[in-house]
Amino acid sequence: MTNPVQFLQQVRSEVGKITWPGRREVLLTTAMVFVLATLAAVFFSLVDWVIRTGVQLLIG
């Protein structure tokens, strides 16, 4: 087992290795998430509408 001081030193060392995304990358990935979420919502709405229409035709 490592002592707590050594552990905290290792944690600080690892945190220093993190490369944070730039502003452009954050904006781009955020836009991609919104676009894909919108496409998924439209797709599942259409699938829901098709299934609902099919069930209504079967039931009458």
Secondary structure as UniProt FT lines:
FT   HELIX           4..16
FT   HELIX           23..59
//
